[in-house]
Amino acid sequence: MLAIVQQELLKPNMTRSLVKEILDLKDVMLRGQ
């Protein structure tokens, strides 16, 4: 899952808000484990 997130972060057309959204989602998943 983290590899997918990292691949998405490498895409040049990502917007800051979407990056933040992904990072927030990652934090939620890490807390849930």
FENDA-V248162 format. One record per residue. N is the residue number from 1. SS is DSSP state (H for helix, E for strand, - for the rest). NEAR is the number of other C-alpha atoms within 8 Angstrom. Layout:
N&SS&NEAR  N&SS&NEAR
//
This chain:
1&-&4  2&H&6  3&H&6  4&H&7  5&H&9  6&H&8  7&H&8  8&H&8  9&H&9  10&H&6  11&-&7  12&-&5  13&-&4  14&-&9  15&-&6  16&H&6  17&H&6  18&H&8  19&H&10  20&H&8  21&H&8  22&H&9  23&H&8  24&H&8  25&H&8  26&H&9  27&H&8  28&H&8  29&H&8  30&H&7  31&H&6  32&H&5  33&-&4
//
